[in-house]
Amino acid sequence: MSVLRLTTATLAKDFRLEWRSKDALNSMLFFALLVVVIFSFSFDPNAEESRRIAGGLIWVAFLFSSVVALNQTWAREVRNQVLDAYRISPAPSNALFLAKVIGNFLFVALIELLTTPLFIAFYKLRAVGPAWQLFPVAALGTWALVVNGTFFAAVSIRTRSREIMLPLLLFPISIPAIIAMVSATTAILTAEYSARFWVVLLLTYDVIFTVACLLLFETVLNAE
Amino acid sequence: MKRIFPILAVLTGAFLSYALYLALLVAPTEQTMGDVQRIFYYHVPSAWTAFLLFAINFVASVVYLVRRNPAVDAIAVTSAEVGVVFCTIVLITGPLWARPVWGIWWTWDIRLTSTLVLWLMYVAYLILRRFSTGGQTPVIAATVAVFAALDVPLVYFSIRLFRTQHPQPVIGGGGSIDPRMLHVLLMNWYAFLCLAALMFWSRYRLEILQQQLDEAEGLESLEMRSPR
C-alpha cells in the first residue's frame, strides 16, 4: 500500500474513533474555554492594551490545549498494542506519523476556530493590520506545535509519567516557533511592524522539524 | 584510574587556584566597572566550556544513532550533564555581574536568552533520560539531542529579530580587550577545561560501570528465569 493510502486509512480510523467518543475534542475545547476565562480574570485590558497582549495570550491558550490533544495521540494505540502490530507490519512508519500529525492539526485547528470568537468577544479585539494574514500564521504556528508535539508524544510514551514529559520536551524546543507566532500575530493585530520575517521564520521552523521528524520517527517507533 | 585520578585532581586544583590568583590579583582592574568585572574570568570560560560540551553531546548523539555504540551514549549523557553544570554557572554569574553594572538582574538580551533556552533544552534532555525506562533510553535521548541542536540556530535568529523589534539598552561586547586581560581569561579557560575534563572522565567511568552493572543484572535475571 502506498503511503498516501495508509495515511488516509489511519486518519479515517482516528476520526471515526474520535467521532464516536469525542474524548479529546471535548476535553480540549473545555480546557481552552477555561484558559480563556481565567486569562480574562487575570488581565483587564483596554482595547489598545489587549491588542498588544492578545497574540501572546491566544497562543499560550492554544499551546496548552494542544498538549491535551497531543497527550492522547498514542495512548489509545499503546493500550491496545496497535504500536506493536505496526512495528511488525511492513507499512512505512511515516504514514502512521503523518496521519497522526494531520489528525492533531485538524483537531487543534478546529479548537482554534471555536475559541477565537470567544477571545475576540472577551478582549474586544479588532485587528488594525490585514486580518486575513492571521490564517496562514495560525496554520503555520499550529503545524509547528503539532508536528513536534506528535513526535515528542511518541518519545514520552516510552517514559514513566508520560503526561508531564511531553510539555517538558515540547516547550523548550518550541520557543523560537512561539516567539515567531506571537510576534506575527501581534504584528498583524497592531500593524506596528511587518509580520513577514516572522512568517518566514515559522516556515523555516516547520520545514526543518517536519523533515527531522520524518527522518527520525522510525527510529523512535522501533526503539527497544 | 584509581591512581591517576587523585594526581590529576590535585593538579587541576592547583591550576584553578593559580587561575583564580591571576583573575583576582594579576589582571588589571577594569576602568569603569572596577573589581566587579573580574567575575568575567569565571563567567566567559564557563560559557565556552558549556558550549563545547553541548557540541560534543550533539556529535555523540548523531554517532550513536548511526553506530549504536553504548560507549558513545555514555559520552553523550556525560557531556550533557557536565555542560548543564557549567551552563548553570554562566546563568548564575551573569546576573551577579549585571546587577551592579547594568542595574538589572536580567534582560532579554540575545546571549542571555539563548543561553537560558539552551539550558532549558538540556535540562529537559536530562529529565527525559531520568524518566525513561529500559533499553530505549539512549535512542530516544539521542533523537531529542538532535532536535535540540537543530533548534539552536532558530532560537538565535528568533531572539535576534525579537530584540530588534524591542530594543533595550544593553552593553554589548564590542571594543578591544587588554592583552593582559586576554591572557588571564585564556588561563582561566584552560583551568576550567581541565576541571571539565576531570569531571567528564569520572562521570564517564561511572556511566560505563553503570552500563556494565545493568547488563550483568539483565543477564542474571534471564538466567534465573530459564529452566534449571
Interface residues (C-beta under 8 A of the other chain):
Chain A: N148 F151 F152 V155 S156 R158 T159 R160 S161 M165 L168 L169 F171 P172 I173 I175 P176 A177 I179 A180 S183 Y193 F197 W198 L201 T204 Y205 I208 F209 A212 L216 T219 V220 A223 E224
Chain B: L65 V117 L120 M121 A124 I127 L128 F131 S132 T133 G134 G135 Q136 V139 I140 T143 V144 V146 F147 A148 L150 D151 L154 V155 F157 S158 I159 L161 F162 Q165
